[in-house]
Amino acid sequence: MKPRPQGIFQRRWAYLGFVLLPVLLLALYYALFSSDRYLSQTRLIVEGDDPAGVATIALGLLTPSQSGSALDAELVRSFIRSPAMLDHLQAEIDLRAHFSAPTVDSFSRMDAEASEEAFYERYLGYVEVEIDENAPIIQLKVQAFDRDYAQALSRRIAERAERFVNEVGQSLAREQVAFVQGELDKANLRLQQETAALIKLQNQNRMLDPVLESQAVAQIIGGLQQELSRARTELKALRAYMSPTASEVVSKRKKIAAMESQIEQERSRQVKAGDQQPLNDLVLEFKERELAVQVATDVYQGSLKSLESSKLDASRKVKHLVRVSGPTRPDASLMPRRAYNVATLFVALNLAFLIGGLLIASIRDHME
């Protein structure tokens, strides 16, 4: 009987050591030692109170459009996979103790003294967030070594994410309203200052309205001028048949002189008044103050309307994270995927062994 070539035995031992042995060890690990992992799923969606939609203010949480909803979902995913969420879960349900429990197999168990970075990496490996871009619906998938703990972990993540969305939305709404309220306070202060300045001007000059006062003086002067014109006409008539020293002529002259003096006095009130401010200056200053009060009033009314509008918009733009389904309580362990992983390793090692064999054969051919 012809003996088999030595190369055949070498290839068989190489195949046994390179392919079959690792696959067998992995299969034995999965069968005898590997801890079951349970998958709990929760479906979430971000919804707003404004179905008609309004313009974007800031960030995705206040954007009711489709792109805004996608931004909302991305923001929620980022928060769920953030160290802040991990810190919350650690404080609430002691996630580190679960990952490092002695009941977990040594390959899957995390060191109880693992660093925060390693703890965070382990958390990311067990919490997955997927987004359906068409809806967009947030699919939360959580793995744990106990079915009840997996459900509790998924529930705590969803509850904290709900509070986060509410807090961010309400915070942005409060900031918007606070800004408009600040503008309203400034407008109110300006209105008070301008009104106080107008009242001070009225008190200093003991005059409610210089414009009306000027009109009254003009009417007085007009009336005196009419009387003066009649008096001068009467004086001419008297001079025609009376002596200049006659009592009626003298009396009429005195009356004309008095009216001329009164007219001059009233005119001096309009354009000059010694140490007192003339009416024309007062009218100009009063109109400036009155205009300033009117402008401040308009600004205040506009700010008041803007505040009411901002409160209404803010209430409409606040969004909420709604649970569509879950968290589910898994009945069976779906992780790890034992058969799939063993088959994948077997195929991958066979391909590697085949490619390696071809490379070695090619090298030997070149050497020969």
Residue pairs with C-beta under 8 A, 6 or more apart in sequence:
11 357
14 353
15 353
18 349
18 352
18 353
18 356
19 346
19 349
19 350
19 353
22 345
22 349
23 342
23 345
23 346
23 349
26 341
26 342
26 345
27 338
27 342
29 107
30 336
30 338
30 341
30 342
31 338
33 105
33 106
33 107
34 105
34 107
34 108
34 336
34 338
35 103
35 104
35 105
35 108
35 109
35 145
36 145
36 333
36 335
37 108
37 126
37 143
37 144
37 145
37 333
37 334
37 335
37 336
38 143
38 144
38 145
38 146
38 147
38 150
38 330
38 333
38 334
38 335
39 141
39 142
39 143
39 150
39 330
39 334
39 335
40 141
40 142
40 144
40 147
40 150
40 151
40 153
40 154
40 326
40 327
40 328
40 329
40 330
41 139
41 140
41 141
41 142
41 154
41 325
41 326
41 327
41 328
42 139
42 140
42 142
42 154
42 155
42 157
42 158
42 323
42 325
42 326
42 327
42 328
43 137
43 138
43 139
43 140
43 323
43 324
43 325
43 326
44 76
44 137
44 138
44 140
44 158
44 161
44 321
44 322
44 323
44 324
45 135
45 136
45 137
45 138
45 321
45 322
45 324
46 61
46 69
46 72
46 73
46 76
46 138
46 165
46 319
46 320
46 321
46 322
47 319
47 320
47 322
48 64
48 316
48 317
48 318
48 319
48 320
49 315
49 316
49 317
49 318
49 319
49 320
50 64
50 316
50 317
53 64
53 65
54 64
54 313
54 316
54 317
56 62
56 63
56 65
56 68
57 172
57 176
57 313
57 317
58 172
59 71
59 75
59 168
59 172
60 68
60 69
60 70
60 71
60 72
60 74
60 75
61 71
61 72
61 75
61 165
61 168
61 169
61 172
61 319
62 68
62 169
62 172
62 173
62 317
62 318
62 319
63 69
63 71
63 72
64 317
69 136
70 131
70 133
70 136
72 165
72 319
73 131
73 136
73 137
73 138
74 131
75 168
76 129
76 138
76 161
76 164
76 165
76 321
77 129
77 131
77 138
79 85
79 161
79 164
80 127
80 129
80 140
80 157
80 161
81 124
81 127
81 129
83 116
83 120
85 157
85 160
85 161
86 95
86 119
86 120
86 123
88 156
88 160
89 95
89 123
89 153
89 156
89 157
89 160
90 96
92 156
93 149
93 152
93 153
93 156
95 123
95 153
96 110
96 112
96 114
96 119
97 112
98 144
98 145
98 146
98 149
99 109
99 110
99 119
99 122
99 126
100 109
100 110
100 111
100 112
100 114
101 109
101 145
102 109
103 145
104 145
108 145
110 118
110 119
110 122
111 118
114 122
126 142
126 143
126 144
127 140
127 141
127 142
127 143
127 157
128 140
128 141
128 142
129 138
129 139
129 140
129 141
130 138
130 139
130 141
131 137
131 138
131 139
132 138
132 139
137 324
140 154
140 157
140 158
140 326
140 327
142 150
142 153
142 154
142 157
142 327
143 150
143 335
144 150
144 153
147 329
147 330
147 331
148 329
150 329
150 330
151 327
151 328
151 329
151 330
154 326
154 327
154 328
155 327
158 321
158 323
158 326
158 327
161 321
162 320
162 321
162 323
164 321
165 319
165 320
165 321
166 318
166 320
166 321
169 317
169 318
169 319
169 320
170 318
172 317
173 314
173 315
173 317
173 318
174 314
176 310
176 313
176 314
177 307
177 310
177 311
177 314
180 303
180 306
180 307
180 310
181 307
183 303
183 306
184 300
184 303
184 304
184 306
184 307
186 303
187 296
187 299
187 300
187 302
187 303
188 300
188 303
190 296
190 299
190 300
191 293
191 296
191 297
191 299
191 300
193 296
194 289
194 292
194 293
194 295
194 296
195 293
195 296
197 289
197 292
198 286
198 289
198 290
198 292
198 293
201 282
201 285
201 286
201 289
202 208
205 277
205 282
207 213
207 282
209 286
210 279
210 282
210 283
210 285
210 286
211 283
211 286
211 287
213 279
213 282
214 270
214 279
214 280
214 282
214 283
217 266
217 269
217 270
217 279
218 270
220 266
221 263
221 266
221 267
224 259
224 262
224 263
224 266
225 263
227 259
228 256
228 259
228 260
228 263
231 252
231 255
231 256
231 259
232 256
234 252
235 249
235 252
235 253
235 256
238 246
238 248
238 249
238 252
239 249
242 248
242 249
243 249
269 278
269 279
270 278
270 279
270 280
271 278
271 279
271 280
272 278
273 279
